[in-house]
Amino acid sequence: MNSGFNTLIAQLHPKGWTSLFDCLLDVSSDLLDENTVQTLLFGTGVGLAKRNPLSDDLSLEELQIEINSVFDRLGWGQAEIIQKGNEIYVRHLGCPFLVCLGPEKIELAGVLLGGVYYEWFTNLGMDPGTEVRVVSEDDSGLLAEVTFV
């Protein structure tokens, strides 16, 4: 990915916010085991989704518009919903806490974003046993793929 995009995204978000999140990850990782940190981040994502619920009975296009409306308010980048047969996945571009962290923390930070998508899609009828994975396409964190397994 273009490092200029990463710089632009980082500049558009208050450094204090991303620095605070980075420090919280460090302290959480120092004090808690990895599973507990993941549970904390996932639960935080679920809580954020509950505070920003989506409407029911939306087409995929309407769903994408509504999701992006929430992410616009939060300053969390943009989502593109892609359907392949009976499956969907999400490409998430420019999430600041993925872009502004080092590559060693992208996967952990992605758990927070996964919690958001899990809550939204479960409320829309996804099986609660479905696992949500957020994987960065490279070390930049600029583009992440969200899959439902």
PANU-523543 format. One record per residue (C-alpha): residue number from 0; x, y, z. Coordinates in steps of 0.001 Angstrom, whole numbers, plus 524288, in hexadecimal, padded with zeros to 5 digits. Layout:
<rec num="NUM" X="X" Y="Y" Z="Z"/>
...
//
This chain:
<rec num="0" X="80000" Y="80000" Z="80000"/>
<rec num="1" X="803E8" Y="80E0D" Z="7FDDC"/>
<rec num="2" X="80AC3" Y="813B3" Z="809C7"/>
<rec num="3" X="80536" Y="8210A" Z="80619"/>
<rec num="4" X="7F786" Y="81BF8" Z="80905"/>
<rec num="5" X="7FC02" Y="81743" Z="8165C"/>
<rec num="6" X="801EA" Y="8248A" Z="8194B"/>
<rec num="7" X="7F581" Y="82B89" Z="81518"/>
<rec num="8" X="7ECDF" Y="822B5" Z="81D67"/>
<rec num="9" X="7F5D7" Y="8246E" Z="82917"/>
<rec num="10" X="7F56C" Y="83340" Z="82771"/>
<rec num="11" X="7E68F" Y="8336E" Z="826CD"/>
<rec num="12" X="7E54D" Y="82D32" Z="8343D"/>
<rec num="13" X="7E9A0" Y="8337A" Z="840E6"/>
<rec num="14" X="7F6E2" Y="82E09" Z="844A8"/>
<rec num="15" X="7F283" Y="82D86" Z="852B5"/>
<rec num="16" X="7E791" Y="82419" Z="84F53"/>
<rec num="17" X="7F001" Y="81A69" Z="84804"/>
<rec num="18" X="7FB08" Y="81BD3" Z="851FC"/>
<rec num="19" X="7F171" Y="81913" Z="85CF8"/>
<rec num="20" X="7EC77" Y="80CDF" Z="85618"/>
<rec num="21" X="7FA73" Y="80859" Z="853AE"/>
<rec num="22" X="7FDD6" Y="80A3F" Z="8621D"/>
<rec num="23" X="7F184" Y="80315" Z="86658"/>
<rec num="24" X="7F587" Y="7F792" Z="85DDB"/>
<rec num="25" X="8032C" Y="7F79A" Z="863CD"/>
<rec num="26" X="7FE68" Y="7F837" Z="871DE"/>
<rec num="27" X="7F3BB" Y="7EE2A" Z="86F79"/>
<rec num="28" X="7FDA0" Y="7E4F8" Z="86958"/>
<rec num="29" X="806ED" Y="7E6E1" Z="874DA"/>
<rec num="30" X="7FC92" Y="7E48E" Z="87F48"/>
<rec num="31" X="7F3BC" Y="7DA72" Z="878F8"/>
<rec num="32" X="7F550" Y="7CDE9" Z="87164"/>
<rec num="33" X="7F2C6" Y="7CE8E" Z="862BE"/>
<rec num="34" X="7E548" Y="7C825" Z="86367"/>
<rec num="35" X="7E0B6" Y="7D1FD" Z="86D8D"/>
<rec num="36" X="7E5C4" Y="7DD66" Z="86569"/>
<rec num="37" X="7DEAE" Y="7D805" Z="8597D"/>
<rec num="38" X="7D22D" Y="7D64B" Z="86163"/>
<rec num="39" X="7D347" Y="7E452" Z="86649"/>
<rec num="40" X="7D559" Y="7E9D9" Z="858A1"/>
<rec num="41" X="7CABB" Y="7E17C" Z="85272"/>
<rec num="42" X="7C12D" Y="7E560" Z="85D30"/>
<rec num="43" X="7C49C" Y="7F3A9" Z="85B19"/>
<rec num="44" X="7C16F" Y="7F21E" Z="84CA9"/>
<rec num="45" X="7B482" Y="7EB98" Z="85003"/>
<rec num="46" X="7B15D" Y="7F6C3" Z="85951"/>
<rec num="47" X="7B459" Y="800EC" Z="84EEA"/>
<rec num="48" X="7AB79" Y="7F9E9" Z="84541"/>
<rec num="49" X="7A083" Y="7F995" Z="84F55"/>
<rec num="50" X="7A1E5" Y="80855" Z="850D3"/>
<rec num="51" X="7A107" Y="809B7" Z="84209"/>
<rec num="52" X="796A4" Y="7FFD4" Z="83DEB"/>
<rec num="53" X="79334" Y="7FD6B" Z="82FBB"/>
<rec num="54" X="7858B" Y="7FCFE" Z="82A00"/>
<rec num="55" X="77F3E" Y="7EFEB" Z="82714"/>
<rec num="56" X="77BA4" Y="7EA93" Z="819C2"/>
<rec num="57" X="7859A" Y="7F1AA" Z="81165"/>
<rec num="58" X="78AB8" Y="7EE13" Z="803FE"/>
<rec num="59" X="7997F" Y="7EC32" Z="80366"/>
<rec num="60" X="79AD4" Y="7F98C" Z="7FD12"/>
<rec num="61" X="7929B" Y="7FFF7" Z="807C1"/>
<rec num="62" X="79A35" Y="7F879" Z="8121F"/>
<rec num="63" X="7A713" Y="7FD73" Z="80CC1"/>
<rec num="64" X="7A1E9" Y="80B6C" Z="80CA4"/>
<rec num="65" X="79D2F" Y="80A4C" Z="81AAD"/>
<rec num="66" X="7A9DD" Y="8040B" Z="81F69"/>
<rec num="67" X="7B1BA" Y="80EC2" Z="818D2"/>
<rec num="68" X="7A911" Y="81909" Z="81EF0"/>
<rec num="69" X="7ACDD" Y="813C5" Z="82C5E"/>
<rec num="70" X="7BB40" Y="812DC" Z="828BF"/>
<rec num="71" X="7BABE" Y="820C4" Z="82363"/>
<rec num="72" X="7B5C9" Y="8259A" Z="83095"/>
<rec num="73" X="7C05E" Y="81DE3" Z="837AF"/>
<rec num="74" X="7CB06" Y="82159" Z="82DFA"/>
<rec num="75" X="7CDF1" Y="812DD" Z="82C0D"/>
<rec num="76" X="7CFA5" Y="811FE" Z="81D5A"/>
<rec num="77" X="7C699" Y="80BB5" Z="81370"/>
<rec num="78" X="7C112" Y="7FE2D" Z="81118"/>
<rec num="79" X="7BDFA" Y="7F75B" Z="80467"/>
<rec num="80" X="7B4FA" Y="7EB8B" Z="8053B"/>
<rec num="81" X="7B7D2" Y="7E14D" Z="7FAF2"/>
<rec num="82" X="7AF06" Y="7D5C1" Z="7F7FB"/>
<rec num="83" X="7B45C" Y="7C94A" Z="7F1F5"/>
<rec num="84" X="7A989" Y="7BF5C" Z="7F054"/>
<rec num="85" X="7A343" Y="7BD1F" Z="7FD98"/>
<rec num="86" X="7AEA5" Y="7C31C" Z="804EE"/>
<rec num="87" X="7B213" Y="7D11D" Z="807C9"/>
<rec num="88" X="7BE59" Y="7D772" Z="80C94"/>
<rec num="89" X="7C225" Y="7E558" Z="80F8B"/>
<rec num="90" X="7CDC5" Y="7ED35" Z="80AFD"/>
<rec num="91" X="7D091" Y="7F7C3" Z="81504"/>
<rec num="92" X="7D90A" Y="80325" Z="810B2"/>
<rec num="93" X="7DFDC" Y="80D16" Z="81946"/>
<rec num="94" X="7DC5F" Y="80903" Z="8271D"/>
<rec num="95" X="7E518" Y="81233" Z="82F1A"/>
<rec num="96" X="7E88E" Y="808E7" Z="83A0A"/>
<rec num="97" X="7ED1B" Y="7FEC6" Z="83028"/>
<rec num="98" X="7F4CF" Y="808A1" Z="8280F"/>
<rec num="99" X="7FB2A" Y="80FC3" Z="8337A"/>
<rec num="100" X="80024" Y="803BF" Z="83A9E"/>
<rec num="101" X="80C08" Y="7FBC1" Z="83743"/>
<rec num="102" X="80A81" Y="7EF1D" Z="82F94"/>
<rec num="103" X="80C4D" Y="7E710" Z="83BFD"/>
<rec num="104" X="7FF8C" Y="7EC9D" Z="8418C"/>
<rec num="105" X="7F6D9" Y="7ECCB" Z="83578"/>
<rec num="106" X="7F106" Y="7DF62" Z="83800"/>
<rec num="107" X="7EE0C" Y="7E293" Z="8462A"/>
<rec num="108" X="7E80D" Y="7EFBB" Z="842B2"/>
<rec num="109" X="7DFF3" Y="7E8E7" Z="83842"/>
<rec num="110" X="7D8F3" Y="7E16C" Z="8430D"/>
<rec num="111" X="7D244" Y="7EE2F" Z="846F7"/>
<rec num="112" X="7CD64" Y="7F04A" Z="8391B"/>
<rec num="113" X="7C943" Y="7E1FB" Z="83898"/>
<rec num="114" X="7C0B4" Y="7E408" Z="8448F"/>
<rec num="115" X="7B9A1" Y="7EF29" Z="83DC5"/>
<rec num="116" X="7B6CF" Y="7E707" Z="831AB"/>
<rec num="117" X="7B318" Y="7DB19" Z="839CE"/>
<rec num="118" X="7A8C4" Y="7E29C" Z="8415D"/>
<rec num="119" X="7A319" Y="7E91B" Z="83560"/>
<rec num="120" X="7A259" Y="7DCCD" Z="82D28"/>
<rec num="121" X="79D50" Y="7D469" Z="83867"/>
<rec num="122" X="79247" Y="7DE30" Z="83A53"/>
<rec num="123" X="78F5F" Y="7DD01" Z="82BCE"/>
<rec num="124" X="78DE6" Y="7CE3B" Z="82CDE"/>
<rec num="125" X="79B9F" Y="7C891" Z="82C31"/>
<rec num="126" X="79D67" Y="7BC37" Z="83456"/>
<rec num="127" X="7A349" Y="7C080" Z="84170"/>
<rec num="128" X="7ACF1" Y="7B533" Z="84047"/>
<rec num="129" X="7B316" Y="7BB6B" Z="8344F"/>
<rec num="130" X="7C109" Y="7C004" Z="8362F"/>
<rec num="131" X="7C4EB" Y="7CD59" Z="830FE"/>
<rec num="132" X="7D2EE" Y="7CF02" Z="82C5E"/>
<rec num="133" X="7D97D" Y="7DBDA" Z="82904"/>
<rec num="134" X="7E611" Y="7DA48" Z="82158"/>
<rec num="135" X="7EE40" Y="7E570" Z="81C1F"/>
<rec num="136" X="7F242" Y="7E3A4" Z="80E07"/>
<rec num="137" X="7FFF0" Y="7E879" Z="8114C"/>
<rec num="138" X="807D0" Y="7EE5B" Z="81C76"/>
<rec num="139" X="8021A" Y="7FBF0" Z="81A30"/>
<rec num="140" X="7F497" Y="7F8F0" Z="81FB0"/>
<rec num="141" X="7EEC7" Y="801A3" Z="81530"/>
<rec num="142" X="7E62D" Y="7F701" Z="80F6C"/>
<rec num="143" X="7E085" Y="7EC29" Z="817C6"/>
<rec num="144" X="7D7D6" Y="7E0EB" Z="813B6"/>
<rec num="145" X="7CCE2" Y="7DCD4" Z="81CD6"/>
<rec num="146" X="7C842" Y="7CED7" Z="81AE4"/>
<rec num="147" X="7BD8A" Y="7C707" Z="8216B"/>
<rec num="148" X="7C11B" Y="7B8BC" Z="823BB"/>
//
